[in-house]
């Protein structure tokens, strides 16, 4: 007869194979969310469907529920933001916007610029009564204080807490893990959008060959759970883009999204479709 410990071990092994995956996620069973910027679409690399900032219908056909577009990188506006937002709205997909918070400007000032740009763009593109998810994408050199300033300012301006996406680095992990309790309590209320493309981590300095989303999250010492996982990204080699994606025996993903011809930034949401819509409603901004 198996002991309770053996039953637990068997359950864990079963959940890590097939559709269960980490945190109950898998590419096939978890809602897909894509993120784009002015770099997209990247070049065609195989036969399949294409898309542009003016037409994202192929993304929806391949199962994408939402699209998060870059608004700006610091003071540099993304010139495809409005087109991506409008074409996503046209498809009835969930709308999202992110701002890359650079180190050359005050984060509260960048939050103001972000909120103003999202509202002005949505208004000028005729997007009516559609909430827009707001995301702060933080530089590897960021400090807890910079995250807090951005999060609080967005909350003050919009009444919603933005999502936090981290450009992983040893410095950032050390900085956030040493944040004060007060800083951590503010950052913690911002859902964590995790970036992890392989068990070796997003950089060599992580020093792990078996890193999971939960393992990376624990290194920050802030969140108890993560909301979205960017498991697929793009690496630049000799001026060309190549897919990079988390793909092991315990959690598998394809090189491309569906039948798309381009490499893309891909994410799974931790929950079902109903959970995804509730999450978007909770952290999306009713900008009108």
Secondary structure as UniProt FT lines:
FT   HELIX           4..16
FT   TURN            18..19
FT   HELIX           22..24
FT   TURN            27..29
FT   STRAND          32..36
FT   TURN            38..39
FT   TURN            53..54
FT   HELIX           57..61
FT   TURN            62..63
FT   STRAND          64..73
FT   TURN            74..75
FT   STRAND          76..77
FT   TURN            79..80
FT   HELIX           81..90
FT   TURN            91..92
FT   STRAND          94..101
FT   TURN            103..104
FT   HELIX           107..124
FT   TURN            125..126
FT   STRAND          132..138
FT   TURN            140..141
FT   HELIX           144..158
FT   STRAND          163..166
FT   HELIX           170..177
FT   HELIX           181..188
FT   STRAND          192..195
FT   TURN            199..200
FT   HELIX           204..206
FT   HELIX           213..220
FT   STRAND          228..237
FT   TURN            238..239
FT   STRAND          240..245
FT   TURN            258..259
FT   STRAND          265..269
FT   HELIX           273..283
FT   STRAND          284..285
//
